[in-house]
Amino acid sequence: MHLFETEEGDKWVCIACRLEQAKEIEEKKWEYLFDKDSPMLRCSFCGQGDYEIED
């Protein structure tokens, strides 16, 4: 997951949505902060995580 600082606050973005929404992220001038691997984090665009934990 990638964390971005936005005008509305910090937002997590998954790998897939970062690629799909790259133009919007650039236009809105979101500032990239850092990455974090955690199955608990959810994307601001799609609501999914980067991966799921298997039981």
Contacts in CASP RR format, 6 or more apart in sequence:
PFRMAT RR
TARGET T0000
AUTHOR 0000-0000-0000
METHOD contacts of the structure
MODEL  1
MHLFETEEGDKWVCIACRLEQAKEIEEKKWEYLFDKDSPMLRCSFCGQGD
YEIED
1 12 0 8 1.000
1 13 0 8 1.000
1 14 0 8 1.000
1 15 0 8 1.000
1 35 0 8 1.000
1 36 0 8 1.000
1 37 0 8 1.000
1 38 0 8 1.000
1 41 0 8 1.000
1 43 0 8 1.000
1 49 0 8 1.000
1 50 0 8 1.000
2 12 0 8 1.000
2 13 0 8 1.000
2 14 0 8 1.000
2 15 0 8 1.000
2 18 0 8 1.000
2 32 0 8 1.000
2 34 0 8 1.000
2 35 0 8 1.000
3 10 0 8 1.000
3 11 0 8 1.000
3 12 0 8 1.000
3 13 0 8 1.000
3 32 0 8 1.000
3 33 0 8 1.000
3 34 0 8 1.000
3 35 0 8 1.000
3 36 0 8 1.000
4 10 0 8 1.000
4 11 0 8 1.000
4 12 0 8 1.000
4 13 0 8 1.000
4 25 0 8 1.000
4 30 0 8 1.000
4 31 0 8 1.000
4 32 0 8 1.000
4 33 0 8 1.000
5 30 0 8 1.000
5 31 0 8 1.000
5 33 0 8 1.000
6 28 0 8 1.000
6 30 0 8 1.000
7 28 0 8 1.000
10 33 0 8 1.000
11 30 0 8 1.000
11 44 0 8 1.000
12 41 0 8 1.000
12 42 0 8 1.000
12 43 0 8 1.000
12 44 0 8 1.000
13 21 0 8 1.000
13 25 0 8 1.000
13 43 0 8 1.000
13 44 0 8 1.000
13 45 0 8 1.000
14 43 0 8 1.000
14 45 0 8 1.000
14 46 0 8 1.000
14 47 0 8 1.000
14 48 0 8 1.000
14 49 0 8 1.000
14 50 0 8 1.000
15 50 0 8 1.000
16 46 0 8 1.000
17 43 0 8 1.000
17 44 0 8 1.000
17 45 0 8 1.000
17 46 0 8 1.000
18 25 0 8 1.000
20 45 0 8 1.000
21 45 0 8 1.000
37 50 0 8 1.000
39 49 0 8 1.000
39 50 0 8 1.000
39 51 0 8 1.000
39 52 0 8 1.000
39 53 0 8 1.000
41 49 0 8 1.000
41 50 0 8 1.000
42 48 0 8 1.000
42 49 0 8 1.000
43 49 0 8 1.000
END
